[in-house]
Amino acid sequence: MADRKKEGISKLAKTLDIRIKEHSESGLEFDFGVIKKGMYLQPNTMNVKISKRDYSALSNLKGNLSSGDHVVFIWVQDEPVILGKVVKGSAI
């Protein structure tokens, strides 16, 4: 019974892997998020906190990000890379 269960989980994992690849052929996906206290990145599309050790940012943002900033970032394979801060049009 345990072997059948593992076999089923393995098939499910393979199917999910194929489906994910079909929907993200380039490996790049844009997303929005918020910088939280402690400089964690909180994506809008998932309930996780990403430590600043686990994301990158364009060099022109060095020292310009702070808690509460709304950002746009791109997933490059499994690493989020912050591209910039998002502000209201009236702030331009």
N, C-alpha and C positions, 0 to 999 in steps of 0.2 A: 504494500500500500504506500509506504514512504517513497519508494522508487517512482511509482506512478505520479505521486504528488510533485516530486522534483522534476520529472519529465514534463508535466503540465506547466509548471512555473517557467521552465526553460523555454518552452514553446511560446508562452506569453511574452517573455522577455525578448525573444527574437522578433516576434511580431511587432511589439512596441518599437524596437530599434529600427525596423524597416520603415514603419509609419513616420517616425520622427525624421529619419533621413529624407523621406519623400517630401515632407513639409518644410524642411530647412536645408535644401540642397547646397546652398552656398556656405552654410555654417555661420551665417551672420544674421542676427535678429536685433532690431532696434527696440528699445523699451524706455519708459520713463521711471523715475524713482525719486526718492527724497533722501538727503543726507540726514541721518539721525545723530543724537548725542553719542559721542565717542567716535564720530566719523564713520559710522556704519552706513552702508548703502541699503536702503529698503526699496526693492523693486515694486512697482505698482501692480505687477501681474502675479506675484507670489508672496506668501507670508514668510519671508526669511530675512535675516539680517546678514549682510555680507561685510565682513571685517575689512578694514582698509588694507590689510595684508593680502587680501584675496581679490582686490580689484585694482585696475590701473586707471590713470587719467592722463589726458593730454597735458604736455608740459606747461602750456600757458595757463593752466588752472592751478598750478602749484601755489599754495598759500591763499588761494581765492575761494576755496570751498569752505562752507561752515554749516553747522547744524541748522536745519530748516530749509536749506537750498533745494530747489527742485532741479533735477538734472535729466538730461537725455544721455543714454548710454547704448552701447552696442555689445552684443554677446559675440565674442570672437572665439569660436569653439566653446570652451567652458569657462572663459574668463570675461567678466564684464569690464568694458573700457569706457570711462566717462568722457563724453565728447564736449559737453558744455553745460552751463547753467541755463535754465529756462526762466524767462521773465515775462510778465504781461506786456502786451504790445504798447500800452500806455507808458511803460517805463523806458521805452526806447527814445 
